[in-house]
Structure formats: structure tokens, C-alpha cells
Amino acid sequence: MPERSRVAVLISGRGSNMAALIYASRADDCPYEVALVTGDNPNAPGLVLAEAEGVPVARLQAPAAKDKARFFANLHELLEKEDIDLITLAGFMRIIPDDFLANWEGRMVNIHPSLLPKHKGLKTHQACLAAGETVSGATVHLVTPDLDSGEILGQVQVAVLPNDTPEALADRVLIAEHQLYPQVLSRFLSRTRNFEWITAKVGELALDLPSTFFQTSHGSPGWKVGTQSNSKFFGIMWNRHHGEEAVGVLVKCSGQEEMAELIENQPGIYFRPAYYGPSDWVGITLDRPRVDWSHIADRLAQSWELVAPRRLLEAGGR
Ligand code: GRF
């Protein structure tokens, strides 16, 4: 079983979704562990439950309006210290500031009790009934600067009953939320370990560079720079080849010295691929919880520069 992602749950109150995430994480094949529960309310009932379940809890004081920036700076520091890979919001009643979000882009998810994009914000169930909907539900989505608007990762429908009240509807939607959240989170985390998903992601970055195209190399997906008749590989996928556990990408580095340095300083990220290592290809592991994709883009660009034909480099390259 590969390393589990370390998830933090942020709550403000009851924490029933948090509980659902914790209990689901007990399954042997769950790709995450709840490594921390915290939030903006030191008296949140959910914190007591998390503690009783042996999950690490941090009680932070609710910030006064003027201290909001400091609160989020401290929170970020805490999450870094605890080596958190992904944040899940579960009834966390604060608007997340953009600078905090920027550090967690693509690594923060939320659950909202409606079928987004319908009925964003508060008083969701009331709005749903007032609109005369016959179906409501819940949505798990990525958190972006626009409230309740990030990429939808999963949804579940819940029927609206005749004479429903907002409270009765909320209770039923909550049952559905508890099923949905752990399921979608697990799927989301598993896809980041999946060879096809990783290949598509690397492909997007590789093909963003000038004069590049896709071609397989000994059966592995790869990307070349140049023309069909005169071209060189600058990125090749690696799928647990030759006894090496990692799924990753091979890129050219400047030489054996750089390769040794990269592997020595970041052994969890870089590896020396069999057969390719002697010709200055270094492997970057990508099926790990926290991949900095802008770093991968940089490494691909460096590799591109090392092999690109002179005419492209002279034309200003990338
Ligand atoms: C849930 O309905 C969730 O969708 C919304 O806030 C509520 C939190 O409930 N974001 P709980 O604290 O998880 O019980």
C-alpha cells in the first residue's frame, strides 16, 4: 500500500462530516489518514469526538476581525508543520483568504449541501425549497477564490419530499453527505496515483512547450521537441519499470553531477532510472501525495532546453 495522504479536517461545529471522514479512513485500503482536526472554534463539539477517536486536534482561538490574516498565517504554519497534504473543509464557517488559498491550490476540498452550481452560500435548503426543486443533494468540490464554484469532484442526489421543511431536508442531505465525502475524497486522492492521470497531467505541461509532440519510447508515453524527421525526447513516462517502485517522468539533467546531487538532497522525489541514468536522464516520482506541478513544468522546460535544436533556442526558445 503506497503512503497514505495526510488530510486535515477544518470544522467550526458539530463535525459529523469529519466523523464520516475519520471512520472511512479506518478501512485498510483508504488512501488517506486524518492527521489533524482543527478550525476556528476551540469549543466545537467535533473536536471532542476527534480527540476521543485518537486523532490529533489543535484548538485555535477564533480570530477577531482584525486578526484574520494572522489566524490564517498561523493555520498555514500549523498545517505545514504537521506535514498535511490536503485540507478538507467540513462545516468550516470562514471565508478562506486568497493568499492562504494560493498555497493550497488543488489541495483543498469542501462539501456543500446542494447540487452545485445551484444554491451556493448559506440557507441552501431554504433556497432549494423556495425554488420548488424536486431534487436536492450534496457536492464535493475543489475550493477556489469564488465561493462554492471550484471543480466539482462528485455529487449525490437527494429527493425533496412533499411538505419538506429546510430542517427535514438538511437531515436527509446530511446522511447523503456522509456517504459522499469519504468516497469522493478517496477517488480524488487515488487518481493522483494513477498512471493514466499522471501521464495526462505531464502531457499537458510537455505540450505547452514550443515545437513539441507526443511519441512513445519503447512503449512508454513520451514527448519530443523538433520536427517529425529531426527530434529528441525531453520527457518519458516511467511506470514502475525495472524494479523501481515509482510512477514518474524521466527528464534530462545537465549531467551525472547534478543527478547525484538531486538524488542525495531529495531521495523521495528523484531516482536514477535503470538503463537511462548513464545518459543523464533523471527520474521524478509523481505518485506521491504532494507533487509541486510548477516544479515539474520547470524540470520539463529545462530538459527541453537541453535537447532542443539550436534554431529553436536561438528563436528565443520558450
Ligand atoms: C454540512 O451540511 C456541510 O455540507 C456544510 O456544513 C454542514 C456541516 O455539518 N458545509 P457537520 O459539522 O459536518 O455535521
Boltz pocket constraint, residues with backbone or C-beta under 6 A from the ligand:
constraints:
  - pocket:
      binder: B
      contacts: [[A, 11], [A, 13], [A, 14], [A, 15], [A, 16], [A, 17], [A, 18], [A, 89], [A, 90], [A, 91], [A, 92], [A, 111], [A, 112], [A, 113], [A, 174], [A, 177]]
      max_distance: 6.0
